[in-house]
Amino acid sequence: MISVVIVIHLMLVIALIGVVLLQKSEGGGLISSTSGFLTGRGTSNVLTRTTALLAAGFFVTSLALSWLAGLDRKPGSIIHTGGSPTQEAPGGPPVTPLNQGSGGLLNQLQRGAPGGPPAPAAPRPAPSGPQVPQSK
């Protein structure tokens, strides 16, 4: 289904580009006012209406593509809590409780993730006086 809408969308894009290039502009387009092909007031009405119809089709297919792309999308958590206990939601995937009394996400990050790099050591005490830089 989505492939059909994409093909229609691409055909509308190509036709819209062609019709816009055919329109006369102040600086002169592909069709100048001196040429005998498609001159006069009727041409601008036909090209204007065609552009409007193609633009409407472009917007409709764009909305259809965005709707079709979002059909299979499921919301998920961006925060992985590791090996925390989970609760089974009725008819859905396991859900992790928000607060487990562990002090929050900041404390978990300070301790380090399980299996990840260890938490940084405590900082050294500040020196009592000025220090001279040493080259290594």
C-alpha positions as CSV (number, residue, x, y, z in Angstrom):
1,M,0.0,0.0,0.0
2,I,2.7,2.4,1.0
3,S,4.6,1.7,-2.3
4,V,1.6,2.7,-4.3
5,V,1.3,6.0,-2.4
6,I,5.0,6.7,-2.8
7,V,4.8,6.1,-6.6
8,I,1.8,8.5,-6.9
9,H,3.6,11.0,-4.7
10,L,6.7,11.0,-6.9
11,M,4.6,11.3,-10.1
12,L,2.8,14.3,-8.6
13,V,6.2,15.9,-7.6
14,I,7.6,15.5,-11.1
15,A,4.4,16.9,-12.7
16,L,4.3,19.8,-10.2
17,I,7.9,20.7,-11.0
18,G,7.1,20.7,-14.7
19,V,4.0,22.8,-14.4
20,V,5.8,25.4,-12.2
21,L,8.6,25.6,-14.7
22,L,6.1,26.2,-17.6
23,Q,4.6,29.2,-15.9
24,K,5.6,32.6,-16.9
25,S,7.5,34.7,-14.4
26,E,8.6,38.4,-14.4
27,G,12.0,37.4,-15.5
28,G,10.8,35.1,-18.2
29,G,10.2,31.4,-17.8
30,L,10.5,28.5,-20.2
31,I,7.6,29.9,-22.2
32,S,8.3,33.5,-23.1
33,S,5.6,36.0,-24.1
34,T,6.9,36.1,-27.7
35,S,6.5,32.4,-28.5
36,G,3.4,31.3,-30.3
37,F,2.9,28.2,-28.1
38,L,0.4,28.5,-25.2
39,T,0.2,32.3,-25.2
40,G,-2.5,34.5,-23.8
41,R,-4.7,34.7,-20.7
42,G,-6.1,31.1,-21.0
43,T,-2.7,29.6,-20.5
44,S,-2.2,31.2,-17.1
45,N,-5.6,30.0,-16.0
46,V,-4.9,26.4,-17.1
47,L,-1.4,26.4,-15.5
48,T,-2.6,28.0,-12.3
49,R,-5.5,25.5,-11.9
50,T,-3.2,22.6,-12.7
51,T,-0.6,23.8,-10.2
52,A,-3.3,24.1,-7.5
53,L,-4.7,20.6,-8.2
54,L,-1.2,19.0,-8.2
55,A,-0.3,20.9,-5.0
56,A,-3.5,19.6,-3.3
57,G,-2.6,16.1,-4.5
58,F,0.9,16.5,-3.1
59,F,-0.4,17.5,0.3
60,V,-2.9,14.7,0.4
61,T,-0.3,12.1,-0.5
62,S,2.2,13.6,2.0
63,L,-0.4,13.3,4.8
64,A,-1.3,9.8,3.7
65,L,2.4,8.8,3.8
66,S,2.9,10.2,7.3
67,W,-0.2,8.5,8.5
68,L,0.8,5.1,7.0
69,A,4.3,5.4,8.4
70,G,2.9,6.0,11.9
71,L,0.6,3.0,11.9
72,D,3.1,0.5,13.3
73,R,4.9,2.9,15.6
74,K,4.7,1.9,19.3
75,P,5.7,4.2,22.1
76,G,8.8,3.1,24.1
77,S,11.0,4.2,26.8
78,I,14.3,6.0,26.0
79,I,15.7,5.2,29.4
80,H,17.1,1.7,29.9
81,T,17.0,0.9,33.6
82,G,19.0,-2.3,33.4
83,G,18.1,-5.3,35.5
84,S,15.3,-3.7,37.5
85,P,12.2,-5.6,38.4
86,T,9.3,-5.3,36.0
87,Q,5.6,-5.6,36.3
88,E,3.5,-7.4,33.7
89,A,0.9,-5.0,32.2
90,P,-2.4,-6.6,31.1
91,G,-2.2,-7.3,27.4
92,G,1.2,-5.5,26.8
93,P,4.9,-5.6,27.3
94,P,6.5,-5.5,30.8
95,V,6.5,-2.1,32.4
96,T,9.2,-0.8,34.7
97,P,8.1,1.1,37.7
98,L,9.1,4.7,37.8
99,N,10.4,5.0,41.3
100,Q,12.0,2.0,43.1
101,G,13.5,3.9,46.0
102,S,16.9,3.8,44.5
103,G,17.4,7.5,44.8
104,G,16.5,8.4,41.2
105,L,18.2,8.4,37.9
106,L,21.0,10.8,38.9
107,N,22.2,8.4,41.7
108,Q,22.0,5.5,39.3
109,L,24.2,7.4,36.8
110,Q,26.7,8.4,39.5
111,R,27.0,4.8,40.6
112,G,27.5,3.6,37.1
113,A,25.5,1.2,35.0
114,P,25.8,-2.5,35.8
115,G,28.3,-4.0,33.4
116,G,29.5,-0.6,32.3
117,P,32.6,1.4,33.3
118,P,33.1,1.8,37.1
119,A,32.0,5.0,38.8
120,P,34.8,7.7,39.1
121,A,36.9,7.7,42.3
122,A,36.4,10.4,44.9
123,P,38.3,13.6,44.0
124,R,41.7,14.3,45.5
125,P,41.8,17.0,48.3
126,A,42.8,20.4,47.2
127,P,46.5,21.3,47.7
128,S,47.3,23.6,50.6
129,G,49.5,26.0,48.6
130,P,50.4,27.0,45.1
131,Q,51.7,24.2,42.9
132,V,54.4,24.4,40.3
133,P,53.5,22.8,36.9
134,Q,55.6,19.8,36.1
135,S,56.3,18.4,32.6
136,K,55.7,14.7,32.0
